[in-house]
Amino acid sequence: MSSEPPVDPQDVRAAQIDRVRIEDEMEQSYIDYAMSVIAGRALPDVRDGLKPVHRRILYAMHEMGVTSNTSHRKSSSVVGETMGDYHPHGDQAIYDTLVNMAQEFSMRYPLVDGQGNFGSMDGDPAAAPRYTEARMADIAEELLADIEKDTVDFSANYDDRLTEPDVLPAAYPNLLVNGSTGIAVGMSTKVPPHNLGEVIDATIELIDDPDATVADLMEHVKGPDFPTGANIVGRNSVRKAYTTGRGRVRVRAEMDIEEFGNDRQRIVVTELPYQENKARIVERIANDVNEGLIEGVSDLRDESDREGVRVVIELKRGANVDVVKNQLLEHHLESTFGVINLALVDGQPKVLTLKETLEHYIDHRKEVVTRRSQFDLDEAEARAHILEGRLTALENVESVVETIRESEDRDAAKTALRNAYDFSEEQAEHIVRMQLGSLTSMEAAEIEDEYEDVQATIERLNEILDSEQELLDVIKDELREIKDKYDDERRTGFVEDTGSVTHEDLIPEEESVVVLSEDDYIKRMPAADFRAQNRGGKGIIGTDLKEGDRVSSVFVASTHDYLLCFTDKGRVYQLKTYQVPEMGRTARGKSAVNVLDLDDDEELTAVVNTDDLTGDEYLTMVTEGGYVKRTAGDEFDNILSTGIRAISLEEGDALADVQVTDGDRHLVIGTRDGMAIRFDEDEVRAMGRTARGVRGINLEGDDRVAGLAAIDEEHHNWVLTVTEHGYGKRTDLDQYRKQSRNGKGLIDIKTNDRNGPVCALETVTYGDHLFAMSAEGQIMRTRVEDISTIGRNTMGVTVMDLDEGDTVAAVDVLTAERVSGERTADDAASTDGDDADEEGEAADDAE
């Protein structure tokens, strides 16, 4: 009897459990998920330009035999076959992709030939898959050509029943020809379509001259060629997209001016920018006409049909057609296509230039043609081997027949033939199966001719495999054949970026200072009216306030800038700087209701220049109560005249500051009592506009957040802190120890009755100019390098000399880049500025 204690089942189960850190498991699981989406769902392969779902649909149609020369099949049949064998991610996703490949306004060269309702440019959805039919388009078959000749690798499908191609042979550079759009995890791709002939010419150019530059290739590839036509504005943006892999291409509708009736004109839109919804554009134009934003329009109608787009805008008698046309372009008929040439290269996402894209395609075709040639060579040599045996048999036909007749059975006959004539197993097998009719002299002549042809084929295939130049010549010849078969004229033209005279053109582009008071008076003044003076000066008068009114906001912007104006209530408005009335320094301004539709108790707290925003950047906001959030910049593309919600606020909280960030910044939140906390931006996940955010700093007592600085560690930036009593300082980022968000932070600046609470935090660098405005209307402009760089636990130095009872109301920074571009304004500067300089020189450096 054993003396060992019985095994506890719980101990057995415990031994089967691995202990892991939740952080490590979440990180690895998320990375695995992200890579699965990136490589398996959302991004195209640089070699064939297809995402997996596109590739699987085409391969399923190929396996079904639904090619361009067969009858159409129900779309539901194609979808079901694709989902059942290759893509188990839902029939709707597959059908949406199939529809997209059949839409002539979506694909420059549609890969699917559809019958039935496949949607429209008005955003109408396609009919259900049971009502539509599809088959492969001619040009799609070129992507699959020679796939049965071991030209590409195959992998097991999702249930290991079948195999599917990892990539298609792709007889033309489909990534550039048809483009691609996809959103993965943390990245996205947006490759515009191009003209097939131009891309093929550029590919041949690069084959002939591997040292060709992007500029050389652009001699062939003029720019994107959209299926909806329209015009690209200027060529610099295209050049940037091709040389860097990223760019923003402006696309403008094609319009004609027609005369009709009694001295009247109409604007006829015949081509629209790519991926724009025609019905929505017409609706927006109609709304602007009804609201009086577009004047001079008498009628608007959509006369589009299957032949093309035709939107008619009839003008009133005497209306200025150029003004209306420019208004339409500014708001409705011009859009921006953001190029992100991101594709999978060896399974890894990479942003590619035009040259790199074509180089990877050429490498792919070299491998395809090499593998195809080797496959054909193996088959040709096998056939030549059989023909050699047949020719030998024909030369000895009587003895061969006699040998076969004398053999007991077929196996004995094969053995006898192999012994007598040194035939291989394959040759002997073929000979014993020959029919007597093949022994005629005519049949023998045909075999000899075929043998000569096969030998010539073998010789040619060996040449291709032995010489890279021969291989490249084959690739070029096949590309030329594709071009001859499918090439067509460009649809998208180019227009110079000369523009037309508009109201905006009549406004000189210059840096301006915009002032808003608590009683909602607003105005702008040229920034050049304020000369930079030494710190510690009183500044000069910036506005004439009525009794009891005080300055609430000041910001610096170019007259042509589009601005996002954030208020303490968490709303955001869009403003063109020149829309603010320009007035002199001693003027009061005009009512802000004519410019911004603010509530009575709503004040601006931050202004962001939309020119700074790209699809990869964020608006990072902080509230007075210490909450912080990031929202993608593209969520602020369409802002109503009445504003939109930018952040949800708790009762008693208010938006304190907003900064543009790129995901890699260091955030420093400063409070009115002089505390500051630094943490990495990625500690705050991206959220929607209506989210509240997460805790950024843990405030003590009745302390409130004063501002936010977003620092780029690669550049020499400082955190600039300014207090209400006119004190300030610059501090290096490394003075702020990095912490996790929601901490109490460190002392940033000593605040007391002398320097007062903190009113602003800014990010500054060499060459920036600081504009500080007092509540009583004085404006002080100074160079930031004149403000001392000192440590955290100090009071700062005098930045602005304030009168008794006055305080700093707001500050803003004019960046060094914009300072250098500012117009010379010695004449514009007043003598008050000279007096202020003298006062500034006497300022003390108290700490």
Secondary structure, 3 states (H helix, E strand, C coil): CCCCCCCCHHHHHHHCCCCCCHHHHHHHHHHHHHHHHHHHHHCCECCCCCCHHHHHHHHHHHHHCCCCCCCCEEHHHHHHHHHHHCCCCCHHHHHHHHHHHHCCCCCCCCCEEEECCCCCCCCCCCCCCCCCEEEECHHHHHHHCCHHHCCCCEEECCCCCCEEECCCCCCCCHHHHHCEEEECCCCEEEECCCCHHHHHHHHHHHHHCCCCCHHHHCCCCCCCCCCCCCEEECCHHHHHHHHHCEEEEEEECEEEEEEECCCEEEEEEEECCCCCCHHHHHHHHHHHHHCCCCCCEEEEEECCECCECCEEEEECCCCCHHHHHHHHHHHCCEEEEEEECEEEECCEEEECCHHHHHHHHHHHHHHHHHHHHHHHHHHHHHHHHHHHHHHHHHHCHHHHHHHHHHCCCHHHHHHHHHHHHCCCHHHHHHHHCCCHHHHCHHHHHHHHHHHHHHHHHHHHHHHHHHCHHHHHHHHHHHHHHHHHHHCCCCCCEEECCCCCCCCHHHCCCCEEEEEEECCCEEEEEEHHHCCCCCCCCCCEECCCCCCCCCEEEEEEEECCCEEEEEECCCEEEEEEHHHCCECCCCCCCEEHHHCCCCCCCCCEEEEEEHHHCCCCCEEEEEECCCEEEEEEHHHHCCCCCCCEECCCCCCCCCEEEEEEECCCCEEEEEECCCEEEEEEHHHCCECCCCCCCEECECCCCCCCEEEEEEECCCCCCEEEEEECCCEEEEEEHHHCCECCCCECCEECCCCCCCCCCEEEEEEECCCCEEEEEECCCEEEEEEHHHCCECCCCCCCEECCCCCCCCCEEEEEEECHHHHHHCCCCCCCCCHHHHHHHHHHHCCCCCC
